[in-house]
Amino acid sequence: MRNSMKKFILWVVDCWRLVMDNRYNPLRFIPDPSLQMYFTMVLFTMWSVYFGFVAALYMGWLGYSIVTSLIVHFAVLIPLFFTNAIFLDAERDGAQWLKDWRDEE
């Protein structure tokens, strides 16, 4: 059980990086970091609005708004950003626990 949880956590981190980390996604080819962040936020907003429309139109949620969708997405993404920052810090500093996890995989 514990080993499968470690694999799941590492899988989530790897998937996160493929989509949200500009070192791994196609936005890495834009040389200016501020433009990379701008396009990341534009994509984030676009998808939040899209899922808001999907929820409102197809799931029949009454009172669902784009602002609520953005707030809910931020409520999910902020802890994910924090978690990812901890993992990045651990990798940069060579944390032994992360090396052990990667070696087990």
N, C-alpha and C positions, 0 to 999 in steps of 0.2 A: 504494500500500500504506500509506504513512504517513498520508495523508489519511483513508483508511477506518479506520485505528486511532484517529485523533483523534475521528472521528464515533462510533465504538463507545464510546470512553471517555466522551464527553459523553452518549451515550444511556444508559449505565449509571448515570451520576450523576443524570440526570433521572428515570430509573425509580426509583432509590433514594429520591429525594426524594418522589416520589408516594406511596411506601409508608411510609418511615421518618422523614421530616422533618415534624414537627408544624406547620410553617408552610404545608404544602401538602396534607396529608391532613385528613380530617374531625375529627381530634382538636384541630385549631386552634381549634375553637369552645369548648373547655373553657378557661376563663380561667386556671386555676391550673397552672403548669408542672410542679409535682410530681405532680399528678393525670395530666397528659398522659404523663409518664414512667412512672407506675405502670401505666396502661392499655397503653402500648407494651410494657412488660415482661410484662404478663399475656398479651398477644397473642403475644409472642415465645415464652413458655413453652408456651402452648397449641399453637402450631404445631410446636414441637419435639417435644412429646409425641405429637401426631398423626402426624407423619412417622416417629417411632420405632415407633408401632404399625403403621403401614403397612409399614415395612421388616420388622418382625418377623413380621407375619402373612402378607403377600403375597409378599415376596421370599425368605422362608425363611432369614433371617439368624439363625444360632444364636448365642446369647450376647449378642444386641443388647439394650441397656438404655436406659431413658429418660435416665439419668445420662450415658451415652456420647453419646447424641443431643445433650444440652445442651452437653457439652464440645465436640463437633464443631461445633455451631452457633456457639458463642462463638469457636472458633478461626477461623471464617470471618468472623464479624461484627466482631471487634475490629480486624483490619486494614482492613475496610471503613469502620468508624467513623473510624479514623485517616486513611484516604485522604479521606473526606468532609470531615473537619475541615481538612485541608490545602486542599481546594478551596474551602471556605467562607472560610478565612482569605485565600486568594488573591483571591476575589471582594470581600471586605470591604476589603482593602487596595488593590484595583484593580491586581492583578498584570497586567503587560502581556502575558505569555504566554497567560493565560486570555482576555483581550480578543481577542487575535489568533485563538485557537481559535474563539471564538464568532463572530467576524466571518467567518471562513472558512466556517462553517456557513451 
